Amino acid sequence: MRAVWRAARAAVRRRRLQTLVIALVTLTSTAAMVVALGLVDAASAPFDKAFGEQRGPHVVAAFDPGRVSEAQLARAARQPGVEAAAGPFAQAAVELSDEAMNSASAPRSRSWAGPAPAARWTASTCGRAAGPPGPARSS
């Protein structure tokens, strides 16, 4: 084994430029691999990561109280696979026309880009207007 190491050291001393080029190529390829693995990790499952950070519900459902009783809702919350349930919470639905949505008296609490949605705004019991669905936030 000593003879192999002696031969390798002698080759490194004789061919310094080749040794330097091989070392630089190895260093560069290792750095590129580390950067690539970092990018793969950052790009893997972005929705799962964002969902985990929000800690929001998997499902948000609205029920018509004329068709579904509170007992039926409570029974649905006890079904297998349901980890947590909250509510029912009161909700008011307001239908607005396209003209009302584009007028000066329309609610201006939108924080998303693009044209105003043409159909439905809902107001919860605390009086905040809600627009298109987005990630839920828990406090």
Phi and psi in radians as a Rosetta constraint file:
Dihedral C 1 N 2 CA 2 C 2 CIRCULARHARMONIC -1.118 0.35
Dihedral N 2 CA 2 C 2 N 3 CIRCULARHARMONIC -0.576 0.35
Dihedral C 2 N 3 CA 3 C 3 CIRCULARHARMONIC -1.148 0.35
Dihedral N 3 CA 3 C 3 N 4 CIRCULARHARMONIC -0.633 0.35
Dihedral C 3 N 4 CA 4 C 4 CIRCULARHARMONIC -1.149 0.35
Dihedral N 4 CA 4 C 4 N 5 CIRCULARHARMONIC -0.788 0.35
Dihedral C 4 N 5 CA 5 C 5 CIRCULARHARMONIC -1.126 0.35
Dihedral N 5 CA 5 C 5 N 6 CIRCULARHARMONIC -0.684 0.35
Dihedral C 5 N 6 CA 6 C 6 CIRCULARHARMONIC -1.091 0.35
Dihedral N 6 CA 6 C 6 N 7 CIRCULARHARMONIC -0.763 0.35
Dihedral C 6 N 7 CA 7 C 7 CIRCULARHARMONIC -1.142 0.35
Dihedral N 7 CA 7 C 7 N 8 CIRCULARHARMONIC -0.702 0.35
Dihedral C 7 N 8 CA 8 C 8 CIRCULARHARMONIC -1.136 0.35
Dihedral N 8 CA 8 C 8 N 9 CIRCULARHARMONIC -0.782 0.35
Dihedral C 8 N 9 CA 9 C 9 CIRCULARHARMONIC -1.118 0.35
Dihedral N 9 CA 9 C 9 N 10 CIRCULARHARMONIC -0.663 0.35
Dihedral C 9 N 10 CA 10 C 10 CIRCULARHARMONIC -1.157 0.35
Dihedral N 10 CA 10 C 10 N 11 CIRCULARHARMONIC -0.681 0.35
Dihedral C 10 N 11 CA 11 C 11 CIRCULARHARMONIC -1.181 0.35
Dihedral N 11 CA 11 C 11 N 12 CIRCULARHARMONIC -0.641 0.35
Dihedral C 11 N 12 CA 12 C 12 CIRCULARHARMONIC -1.161 0.35
Dihedral N 12 CA 12 C 12 N 13 CIRCULARHARMONIC -0.695 0.35
Dihedral C 12 N 13 CA 13 C 13 CIRCULARHARMONIC -1.190 0.35
Dihedral N 13 CA 13 C 13 N 14 CIRCULARHARMONIC -0.667 0.35
Dihedral C 13 N 14 CA 14 C 14 CIRCULARHARMONIC -1.292 0.35
Dihedral N 14 CA 14 C 14 N 15 CIRCULARHARMONIC -0.641 0.35
Dihedral C 14 N 15 CA 15 C 15 CIRCULARHARMONIC -2.038 0.35
Dihedral N 15 CA 15 C 15 N 16 CIRCULARHARMONIC 1.219 0.35
Dihedral C 15 N 16 CA 16 C 16 CIRCULARHARMONIC -1.162 0.35
Dihedral N 16 CA 16 C 16 N 17 CIRCULARHARMONIC -0.725 0.35
Dihedral C 16 N 17 CA 17 C 17 CIRCULARHARMONIC -1.127 0.35
Dihedral N 17 CA 17 C 17 N 18 CIRCULARHARMONIC -0.791 0.35
Dihedral C 17 N 18 CA 18 C 18 CIRCULARHARMONIC -1.085 0.35
Dihedral N 18 CA 18 C 18 N 19 CIRCULARHARMONIC -0.706 0.35
Dihedral C 18 N 19 CA 19 C 19 CIRCULARHARMONIC -1.097 0.35
Dihedral N 19 CA 19 C 19 N 20 CIRCULARHARMONIC -0.737 0.35
Dihedral C 19 N 20 CA 20 C 20 CIRCULARHARMONIC -1.127 0.35
Dihedral N 20 CA 20 C 20 N 21 CIRCULARHARMONIC -0.753 0.35
Dihedral C 20 N 21 CA 21 C 21 CIRCULARHARMONIC -1.105 0.35
Dihedral N 21 CA 21 C 21 N 22 CIRCULARHARMONIC -0.777 0.35
Dihedral C 21 N 22 CA 22 C 22 CIRCULARHARMONIC -1.090 0.35
Dihedral N 22 CA 22 C 22 N 23 CIRCULARHARMONIC -0.720 0.35
Dihedral C 22 N 23 CA 23 C 23 CIRCULARHARMONIC -1.117 0.35
Dihedral N 23 CA 23 C 23 N 24 CIRCULARHARMONIC -0.742 0.35
Dihedral C 23 N 24 CA 24 C 24 CIRCULARHARMONIC -1.150 0.35
Dihedral N 24 CA 24 C 24 N 25 CIRCULARHARMONIC -0.712 0.35
Dihedral C 24 N 25 CA 25 C 25 CIRCULARHARMONIC -1.113 0.35
Dihedral N 25 CA 25 C 25 N 26 CIRCULARHARMONIC -0.756 0.35
Dihedral C 25 N 26 CA 26 C 26 CIRCULARHARMONIC -1.110 0.35
Dihedral N 26 CA 26 C 26 N 27 CIRCULARHARMONIC -0.764 0.35
Dihedral C 26 N 27 CA 27 C 27 CIRCULARHARMONIC -1.107 0.35
Dihedral N 27 CA 27 C 27 N 28 CIRCULARHARMONIC -0.772 0.35
Dihedral C 27 N 28 CA 28 C 28 CIRCULARHARMONIC -1.136 0.35
Dihedral N 28 CA 28 C 28 N 29 CIRCULARHARMONIC -0.759 0.35
Dihedral C 28 N 29 CA 29 C 29 CIRCULARHARMONIC -1.169 0.35
Dihedral N 29 CA 29 C 29 N 30 CIRCULARHARMONIC -0.627 0.35
Dihedral C 29 N 30 CA 30 C 30 CIRCULARHARMONIC -1.152 0.35
Dihedral N 30 CA 30 C 30 N 31 CIRCULARHARMONIC -0.761 0.35
Dihedral C 30 N 31 CA 31 C 31 CIRCULARHARMONIC -1.104 0.35
Dihedral N 31 CA 31 C 31 N 32 CIRCULARHARMONIC -0.716 0.35
Dihedral C 31 N 32 CA 32 C 32 CIRCULARHARMONIC -1.111 0.35
Dihedral N 32 CA 32 C 32 N 33 CIRCULARHARMONIC -0.668 0.35
Dihedral C 32 N 33 CA 33 C 33 CIRCULARHARMONIC -1.165 0.35
Dihedral N 33 CA 33 C 33 N 34 CIRCULARHARMONIC -0.697 0.35
Dihedral C 33 N 34 CA 34 C 34 CIRCULARHARMONIC -1.115 0.35
Dihedral N 34 CA 34 C 34 N 35 CIRCULARHARMONIC -0.756 0.35
Dihedral C 34 N 35 CA 35 C 35 CIRCULARHARMONIC -1.111 0.35
Dihedral N 35 CA 35 C 35 N 36 CIRCULARHARMONIC -0.750 0.35
Dihedral C 35 N 36 CA 36 C 36 CIRCULARHARMONIC -1.109 0.35
Dihedral N 36 CA 36 C 36 N 37 CIRCULARHARMONIC -0.757 0.35
Dihedral C 36 N 37 CA 37 C 37 CIRCULARHARMONIC -1.119 0.35
Dihedral N 37 CA 37 C 37 N 38 CIRCULARHARMONIC -0.637 0.35
Dihedral C 37 N 38 CA 38 C 38 CIRCULARHARMONIC -1.126 0.35
Dihedral N 38 CA 38 C 38 N 39 CIRCULARHARMONIC -0.709 0.35
Dihedral C 38 N 39 CA 39 C 39 CIRCULARHARMONIC -1.170 0.35
Dihedral N 39 CA 39 C 39 N 40 CIRCULARHARMONIC -0.693 0.35
Dihedral C 39 N 40 CA 40 C 40 CIRCULARHARMONIC -1.090 0.35
Dihedral N 40 CA 40 C 40 N 41 CIRCULARHARMONIC -0.755 0.35
Dihedral C 40 N 41 CA 41 C 41 CIRCULARHARMONIC -1.121 0.35
Dihedral N 41 CA 41 C 41 N 42 CIRCULARHARMONIC -0.729 0.35
Dihedral C 41 N 42 CA 42 C 42 CIRCULARHARMONIC -1.191 0.35
Dihedral N 42 CA 42 C 42 N 43 CIRCULARHARMONIC -0.536 0.35
Dihedral C 42 N 43 CA 43 C 43 CIRCULARHARMONIC -1.613 0.35
Dihedral N 43 CA 43 C 43 N 44 CIRCULARHARMONIC -0.093 0.35
Dihedral C 43 N 44 CA 44 C 44 CIRCULARHARMONIC -1.407 0.35
Dihedral N 44 CA 44 C 44 N 45 CIRCULARHARMONIC 2.204 0.35
Dihedral C 44 N 45 CA 45 C 45 CIRCULARHARMONIC 0.885 0.35
Dihedral N 45 CA 45 C 45 N 46 CIRCULARHARMONIC 0.995 0.35
Dihedral C 45 N 46 CA 46 C 46 CIRCULARHARMONIC -1.109 0.35
Dihedral N 46 CA 46 C 46 N 47 CIRCULARHARMONIC -0.586 0.35
Dihedral C 46 N 47 CA 47 C 47 CIRCULARHARMONIC -1.230 0.35
Dihedral N 47 CA 47 C 47 N 48 CIRCULARHARMONIC -0.674 0.35
Dihedral C 47 N 48 CA 48 C 48 CIRCULARHARMONIC -1.126 0.35
Dihedral N 48 CA 48 C 48 N 49 CIRCULARHARMONIC -0.696 0.35
Dihedral C 48 N 49 CA 49 C 49 CIRCULARHARMONIC -1.164 0.35
Dihedral N 49 CA 49 C 49 N 50 CIRCULARHARMONIC -0.779 0.35
Dihedral C 49 N 50 CA 50 C 50 CIRCULARHARMONIC -1.115 0.35
Dihedral N 50 CA 50 C 50 N 51 CIRCULARHARMONIC -0.705 0.35
Dihedral C 50 N 51 CA 51 C 51 CIRCULARHARMONIC -1.114 0.35
Dihedral N 51 CA 51 C 51 N 52 CIRCULARHARMONIC -0.724 0.35
Dihedral C 51 N 52 CA 52 C 52 CIRCULARHARMONIC -1.118 0.35
Dihedral N 52 CA 52 C 52 N 53 CIRCULARHARMONIC -0.631 0.35
Dihedral C 52 N 53 CA 53 C 53 CIRCULARHARMONIC -1.223 0.35
Dihedral N 53 CA 53 C 53 N 54 CIRCULARHARMONIC -0.607 0.35
Dihedral C 53 N 54 CA 54 C 54 CIRCULARHARMONIC -1.297 0.35
Dihedral N 54 CA 54 C 54 N 55 CIRCULARHARMONIC -0.505 0.35
Dihedral C 54 N 55 CA 55 C 55 CIRCULARHARMONIC 0.941 0.35
Dihedral N 55 CA 55 C 55 N 56 CIRCULARHARMONIC 0.690 0.35
Dihedral C 55 N 56 CA 56 C 56 CIRCULARHARMONIC -1.609 0.35
Dihedral N 56 CA 56 C 56 N 57 CIRCULARHARMONIC 3.083 0.35
Dihedral C 56 N 57 CA 57 C 57 CIRCULARHARMONIC -1.308 0.35
Dihedral N 57 CA 57 C 57 N 58 CIRCULARHARMONIC 2.708 0.35
Dihedral C 57 N 58 CA 58 C 58 CIRCULARHARMONIC -1.354 0.35
Dihedral N 58 CA 58 C 58 N 59 CIRCULARHARMONIC -0.557 0.35
Dihedral C 58 N 59 CA 59 C 59 CIRCULARHARMONIC -2.405 0.35
Dihedral N 59 CA 59 C 59 N 60 CIRCULARHARMONIC 2.345 0.35
Dihedral C 59 N 60 CA 60 C 60 CIRCULARHARMONIC -2.112 0.35
Dihedral N 60 CA 60 C 60 N 61 CIRCULARHARMONIC 2.138 0.35
Dihedral C 60 N 61 CA 61 C 61 CIRCULARHARMONIC -2.205 0.35
Dihedral N 61 CA 61 C 61 N 62 CIRCULARHARMONIC 2.532 0.35
Dihedral C 61 N 62 CA 62 C 62 CIRCULARHARMONIC -2.039 0.35
Dihedral N 62 CA 62 C 62 N 63 CIRCULARHARMONIC 2.339 0.35
Dihedral C 62 N 63 CA 63 C 63 CIRCULARHARMONIC -2.095 0.35
Dihedral N 63 CA 63 C 63 N 64 CIRCULARHARMONIC 2.574 0.35
Dihedral C 63 N 64 CA 64 C 64 CIRCULARHARMONIC -1.425 0.35
Dihedral N 64 CA 64 C 64 N 65 CIRCULARHARMONIC 2.016 0.35
Dihedral C 64 N 65 CA 65 C 65 CIRCULARHARMONIC -1.142 0.35
Dihedral N 65 CA 65 C 65 N 66 CIRCULARHARMONIC -0.273 0.35
Dihedral C 65 N 66 CA 66 C 66 CIRCULARHARMONIC -1.314 0.35
Dihedral N 66 CA 66 C 66 N 67 CIRCULARHARMONIC -0.384 0.35
Dihedral C 66 N 67 CA 67 C 67 CIRCULARHARMONIC -1.875 0.35
Dihedral N 67 CA 67 C 67 N 68 CIRCULARHARMONIC -0.435 0.35
Dihedral C 67 N 68 CA 68 C 68 CIRCULARHARMONIC -2.151 0.35
Dihedral N 68 CA 68 C 68 N 69 CIRCULARHARMONIC 2.251 0.35
Dihedral C 68 N 69 CA 69 C 69 CIRCULARHARMONIC -1.517 0.35
Dihedral N 69 CA 69 C 69 N 70 CIRCULARHARMONIC 2.872 0.35
Dihedral C 69 N 70 CA 70 C 70 CIRCULARHARMONIC -1.137 0.35
Dihedral N 70 CA 70 C 70 N 71 CIRCULARHARMONIC -0.551 0.35
Dihedral C 70 N 71 CA 71 C 71 CIRCULARHARMONIC -1.139 0.35
Dihedral N 71 CA 71 C 71 N 72 CIRCULARHARMONIC -0.694 0.35
Dihedral C 71 N 72 CA 72 C 72 CIRCULARHARMONIC -1.147 0.35
Dihedral N 72 CA 72 C 72 N 73 CIRCULARHARMONIC -0.674 0.35
Dihedral C 72 N 73 CA 73 C 73 CIRCULARHARMONIC -1.140 0.35
Dihedral N 73 CA 73 C 73 N 74 CIRCULARHARMONIC -0.734 0.35
Dihedral C 73 N 74 CA 74 C 74 CIRCULARHARMONIC -1.120 0.35
Dihedral N 74 CA 74 C 74 N 75 CIRCULARHARMONIC -0.680 0.35
Dihedral C 74 N 75 CA 75 C 75 CIRCULARHARMONIC -1.145 0.35
Dihedral N 75 CA 75 C 75 N 76 CIRCULARHARMONIC -0.688 0.35
Dihedral C 75 N 76 CA 76 C 76 CIRCULARHARMONIC -1.122 0.35
Dihedral N 76 CA 76 C 76 N 77 CIRCULARHARMONIC -0.576 0.35
Dihedral C 76 N 77 CA 77 C 77 CIRCULARHARMONIC -1.221 0.35
Dihedral N 77 CA 77 C 77 N 78 CIRCULARHARMONIC -0.334 0.35
Dihedral C 77 N 78 CA 78 C 78 CIRCULARHARMONIC -1.683 0.35
Dihedral N 78 CA 78 C 78 N 79 CIRCULARHARMONIC 0.132 0.35
Dihedral C 78 N 79 CA 79 C 79 CIRCULARHARMONIC -1.209 0.35
Dihedral N 79 CA 79 C 79 N 80 CIRCULARHARMONIC 2.675 0.35
Dihedral C 79 N 80 CA 80 C 80 CIRCULARHARMONIC -1.052 0.35
Dihedral N 80 CA 80 C 80 N 81 CIRCULARHARMONIC 2.436 0.35
Dihedral C 80 N 81 CA 81 C 81 CIRCULARHARMONIC 1.647 0.35
Dihedral N 81 CA 81 C 81 N 82 CIRCULARHARMONIC -0.230 0.35
Dihedral C 81 N 82 CA 82 C 82 CIRCULARHARMONIC -1.531 0.35
Dihedral N 82 CA 82 C 82 N 83 CIRCULARHARMONIC 2.027 0.35
Dihedral C 82 N 83 CA 83 C 83 CIRCULARHARMONIC -1.555 0.35
Dihedral N 83 CA 83 C 83 N 84 CIRCULARHARMONIC -0.595 0.35
Dihedral C 83 N 84 CA 84 C 84 CIRCULARHARMONIC -2.681 0.35
Dihedral N 84 CA 84 C 84 N 85 CIRCULARHARMONIC 2.598 0.35
Dihedral C 84 N 85 CA 85 C 85 CIRCULARHARMONIC -2.543 0.35
Dihedral N 85 CA 85 C 85 N 86 CIRCULARHARMONIC 2.595 0.35
Dihedral C 85 N 86 CA 86 C 86 CIRCULARHARMONIC -2.415 0.35
Dihedral N 86 CA 86 C 86 N 87 CIRCULARHARMONIC 2.728 0.35
Dihedral C 86 N 87 CA 87 C 87 CIRCULARHARMONIC 1.722 0.35
Dihedral N 87 CA 87 C 87 N 88 CIRCULARHARMONIC -2.909 0.35
Dihedral C 87 N 88 CA 88 C 88 CIRCULARHARMONIC -1.315 0.35
Dihedral N 88 CA 88 C 88 N 89 CIRCULARHARMONIC 2.551 0.35
Dihedral C 88 N 89 CA 89 C 89 CIRCULARHARMONIC -1.937 0.35
Dihedral N 89 CA 89 C 89 N 90 CIRCULARHARMONIC 2.456 0.35
Dihedral C 89 N 90 CA 90 C 90 CIRCULARHARMONIC -1.173 0.35
Dihedral N 90 CA 90 C 90 N 91 CIRCULARHARMONIC 2.602 0.35
Dihedral C 90 N 91 CA 91 C 91 CIRCULARHARMONIC -2.628 0.35
Dihedral N 91 CA 91 C 91 N 92 CIRCULARHARMONIC 2.524 0.35
Dihedral C 91 N 92 CA 92 C 92 CIRCULARHARMONIC -2.060 0.35
Dihedral N 92 CA 92 C 92 N 93 CIRCULARHARMONIC 2.382 0.35
Dihedral C 92 N 93 CA 93 C 93 CIRCULARHARMONIC -1.938 0.35
Dihedral N 93 CA 93 C 93 N 94 CIRCULARHARMONIC 2.322 0.35
Dihedral C 93 N 94 CA 94 C 94 CIRCULARHARMONIC -2.160 0.35
Dihedral N 94 CA 94 C 94 N 95 CIRCULARHARMONIC 2.154 0.35
Dihedral C 94 N 95 CA 95 C 95 CIRCULARHARMONIC -1.624 0.35
Dihedral N 95 CA 95 C 95 N 96 CIRCULARHARMONIC 2.207 0.35
Dihedral C 95 N 96 CA 96 C 96 CIRCULARHARMONIC -2.098 0.35
Dihedral N 96 CA 96 C 96 N 97 CIRCULARHARMONIC 2.504 0.35
Dihedral C 96 N 97 CA 97 C 97 CIRCULARHARMONIC -1.375 0.35
Dihedral N 97 CA 97 C 97 N 98 CIRCULARHARMONIC 2.955 0.35
Dihedral C 97 N 98 CA 98 C 98 CIRCULARHARMONIC -1.071 0.35
Dihedral N 98 CA 98 C 98 N 99 CIRCULARHARMONIC -0.667 0.35
Dihedral C 98 N 99 CA 99 C 99 CIRCULARHARMONIC -1.134 0.35
Dihedral N 99 CA 99 C 99 N 100 CIRCULARHARMONIC -0.716 0.35
Dihedral C 99 N 100 CA 100 C 100 CIRCULARHARMONIC -1.157 0.35
Dihedral N 100 CA 100 C 100 N 101 CIRCULARHARMONIC -0.606 0.35
Dihedral C 100 N 101 CA 101 C 101 CIRCULARHARMONIC -1.201 0.35
Dihedral N 101 CA 101 C 101 N 102 CIRCULARHARMONIC -0.502 0.35
Dihedral C 101 N 102 CA 102 C 102 CIRCULARHARMONIC -1.729 0.35
Dihedral N 102 CA 102 C 102 N 103 CIRCULARHARMONIC 0.010 0.35
Dihedral C 102 N 103 CA 103 C 103 CIRCULARHARMONIC -1.474 0.35
Dihedral N 103 CA 103 C 103 N 104 CIRCULARHARMONIC 3.010 0.35
Dihedral C 103 N 104 CA 104 C 104 CIRCULARHARMONIC -1.231 0.35
Dihedral N 104 CA 104 C 104 N 105 CIRCULARHARMONIC -0.365 0.35
Dihedral C 104 N 105 CA 105 C 105 CIRCULARHARMONIC -1.573 0.35
Dihedral N 105 CA 105 C 105 N 106 CIRCULARHARMONIC -0.001 0.35
Dihedral C 105 N 106 CA 106 C 106 CIRCULARHARMONIC -1.231 0.35
Dihedral N 106 CA 106 C 106 N 107 CIRCULARHARMONIC 2.640 0.35
Dihedral C 106 N 107 CA 107 C 107 CIRCULARHARMONIC -1.026 0.35
Dihedral N 107 CA 107 C 107 N 108 CIRCULARHARMONIC 2.425 0.35
Dihedral C 107 N 108 CA 108 C 108 CIRCULARHARMONIC -1.998 0.35
Dihedral N 108 CA 108 C 108 N 109 CIRCULARHARMONIC 0.433 0.35
Dihedral C 108 N 109 CA 109 C 109 CIRCULARHARMONIC -1.598 0.35
Dihedral N 109 CA 109 C 109 N 110 CIRCULARHARMONIC 0.307 0.35
Dihedral C 109 N 110 CA 110 C 110 CIRCULARHARMONIC -1.242 0.35
Dihedral N 110 CA 110 C 110 N 111 CIRCULARHARMONIC 2.418 0.35
Dihedral C 110 N 111 CA 111 C 111 CIRCULARHARMONIC -2.059 0.35
Dihedral N 111 CA 111 C 111 N 112 CIRCULARHARMONIC 0.060 0.35
Dihedral C 111 N 112 CA 112 C 112 CIRCULARHARMONIC -1.782 0.35
Dihedral N 112 CA 112 C 112 N 113 CIRCULARHARMONIC 2.786 0.35
Dihedral C 112 N 113 CA 113 C 113 CIRCULARHARMONIC -1.528 0.35
Dihedral N 113 CA 113 C 113 N 114 CIRCULARHARMONIC 2.817 0.35
Dihedral C 113 N 114 CA 114 C 114 CIRCULARHARMONIC 1.850 0.35
Dihedral N 114 CA 114 C 114 N 115 CIRCULARHARMONIC 3.111 0.35
Dihedral C 114 N 115 CA 115 C 115 CIRCULARHARMONIC -1.209 0.35
Dihedral N 115 CA 115 C 115 N 116 CIRCULARHARMONIC 2.766 0.35
Dihedral C 115 N 116 CA 116 C 116 CIRCULARHARMONIC -1.190 0.35
Dihedral N 116 CA 116 C 116 N 117 CIRCULARHARMONIC 2.437 0.35
Dihedral C 116 N 117 CA 117 C 117 CIRCULARHARMONIC -1.134 0.35
Dihedral N 117 CA 117 C 117 N 118 CIRCULARHARMONIC 2.539 0.35
Dihedral C 117 N 118 CA 118 C 118 CIRCULARHARMONIC -1.625 0.35
Dihedral N 118 CA 118 C 118 N 119 CIRCULARHARMONIC -0.014 0.35
Dihedral C 118 N 119 CA 119 C 119 CIRCULARHARMONIC -2.019 0.35
Dihedral N 119 CA 119 C 119 N 120 CIRCULARHARMONIC -1.292 0.35
Dihedral C 119 N 120 CA 120 C 120 CIRCULARHARMONIC -2.292 0.35
Dihedral N 120 CA 120 C 120 N 121 CIRCULARHARMONIC 2.316 0.35
Dihedral C 120 N 121 CA 121 C 121 CIRCULARHARMONIC -2.024 0.35
Dihedral N 121 CA 121 C 121 N 122 CIRCULARHARMONIC 2.434 0.35
Dihedral C 121 N 122 CA 122 C 122 CIRCULARHARMONIC -2.068 0.35
Dihedral N 122 CA 122 C 122 N 123 CIRCULARHARMONIC 2.576 0.35
Dihedral C 122 N 123 CA 123 C 123 CIRCULARHARMONIC -2.168 0.35
Dihedral N 123 CA 123 C 123 N 124 CIRCULARHARMONIC 2.216 0.35
Dihedral C 123 N 124 CA 124 C 124 CIRCULARHARMONIC -1.429 0.35
Dihedral N 124 CA 124 C 124 N 125 CIRCULARHARMONIC 3.136 0.35
Dihedral C 124 N 125 CA 125 C 125 CIRCULARHARMONIC -1.152 0.35
Dihedral N 125 CA 125 C 125 N 126 CIRCULARHARMONIC -0.337 0.35
Dihedral C 125 N 126 CA 126 C 126 CIRCULARHARMONIC -1.509 0.35
Dihedral N 126 CA 126 C 126 N 127 CIRCULARHARMONIC -0.050 0.35
Dihedral C 126 N 127 CA 127 C 127 CIRCULARHARMONIC 1.536 0.35
Dihedral N 127 CA 127 C 127 N 128 CIRCULARHARMONIC 0.146 0.35
Dihedral C 127 N 128 CA 128 C 128 CIRCULARHARMONIC -1.496 0.35
Dihedral N 128 CA 128 C 128 N 129 CIRCULARHARMONIC 2.455 0.35
Dihedral C 128 N 129 CA 129 C 129 CIRCULARHARMONIC -1.479 0.35
Dihedral N 129 CA 129 C 129 N 130 CIRCULARHARMONIC 2.501 0.35
Dihedral C 129 N 130 CA 130 C 130 CIRCULARHARMONIC -2.096 0.35
Dihedral N 130 CA 130 C 130 N 131 CIRCULARHARMONIC 2.472 0.35
Dihedral C 130 N 131 CA 131 C 131 CIRCULARHARMONIC -1.897 0.35
Dihedral N 131 CA 131 C 131 N 132 CIRCULARHARMONIC -2.418 0.35
Dihedral C 131 N 132 CA 132 C 132 CIRCULARHARMONIC -1.071 0.35
Dihedral N 132 CA 132 C 132 N 133 CIRCULARHARMONIC 2.662 0.35
Dihedral C 132 N 133 CA 133 C 133 CIRCULARHARMONIC -1.126 0.35
Dihedral N 133 CA 133 C 133 N 134 CIRCULARHARMONIC 2.522 0.35
Dihedral C 133 N 134 CA 134 C 134 CIRCULARHARMONIC -2.496 0.35
Dihedral N 134 CA 134 C 134 N 135 CIRCULARHARMONIC -3.062 0.35
Dihedral C 134 N 135 CA 135 C 135 CIRCULARHARMONIC -1.181 0.35
Dihedral N 135 CA 135 C 135 N 136 CIRCULARHARMONIC 2.443 0.35
Dihedral C 135 N 136 CA 136 C 136 CIRCULARHARMONIC -1.396 0.35
Dihedral N 136 CA 136 C 136 N 137 CIRCULARHARMONIC 2.593 0.35
Dihedral C 136 N 137 CA 137 C 137 CIRCULARHARMONIC -2.150 0.35
Dihedral N 137 CA 137 C 137 N 138 CIRCULARHARMONIC 2.381 0.35
Dihedral C 137 N 138 CA 138 C 138 CIRCULARHARMONIC -1.890 0.35
Dihedral N 138 CA 138 C 138 N 139 CIRCULARHARMONIC 2.627 0.35
